Amino acid sequence: MPVPAEWPSRPTDDLRRRVPGLVGASHAVFVTPSAPAGGGAPAYALRFFTSEGELPACGHGTVAALARIAARDGEFDGLLHTAGR
């Protein structure tokens, strides 16, 4: 789901917990650009949320994030890391 125009630039964890229910999903992944990896390769921080709270990792969410990045940017050669707890 693309970010709506009124989405805050730094959503709170409470808002992130509400998103899965709002879109009718069991969980959601949030992708944030982060400092470039060694050699200047692009890097993204991933955080995964259910309505109960943050998950340490999520395979389906990681695949979804990569699909979205690839659809937007084309081939991806960079770094993904979890940014939560």
N, C-alpha and C positions, 0 to 999 in steps of 0.2 A: 504494500500500500504506500503510495507516495505521500510525503509529508504535506499536510494542508498548509496553506499560506499563513494561518494564524497560529501554527505550532510554535511553542517557545524554543529559543535557540538552545537552552539547557533545561530540558524537561526534568521535573522532579521524579524520584523513584516512585512516588505515589501515582503520578500520572502514567508512568511506564507500566505499573501493575494494572491500571485500569484499561489499557489499550487492548489486551487480548479479548476481554469481554465486549468491548465496544465494536470490535471487528468480527466477533464470532469465532475466535480461534482459541486454542488451548494455551498458546504461548506466542511471544513476539520477540523479534531480534531488533536491536537498535544498533545502527552502524554509524560510527563517528570517525572522520579522518583523524589520524594522529601523526606524530612526527615521522618523517620519512625514515625508512629502514636504511641500513648501511648501503652506500652507493646511491642514495637518493631514491630507492624504490618506494612506491606508495605503500602506506601502512594504514590499517583501519583497526579501531577498537570495537569489539563486539560485546554487547551485553544482552542477556536473555532473561525475559520475565514471563511469569504466569501471574494470574490474579492473586496468588498466594505470596509471591515474592520473586527474588532474583535466583536464577539457576547458575551454577558454576560453569556449565558448558551445555551445548545442545547441538547434536549432529545435524538435525533437520534445519535448525536455524542457521547454522554455518553454511550449509549448502544453499539455502535461500539467499543469504547475504552475498555469497559468491555469484549466484545467478543474477542478482540485481546489479552488482558492480560490473559484471561482464556485459549485461544488456546496456548499461549506461556508457561504459568506457571501452568496451571491447576486451581483448585479451588482458588478463590480470597476471602480473608478475610482481608480487609484493609480499607483504607480511600481514597476517591477521593475528590479533591477540585478544584474549578476554580482558575486559577492563573492570570487571566487577570485583566481587569479594573473592 
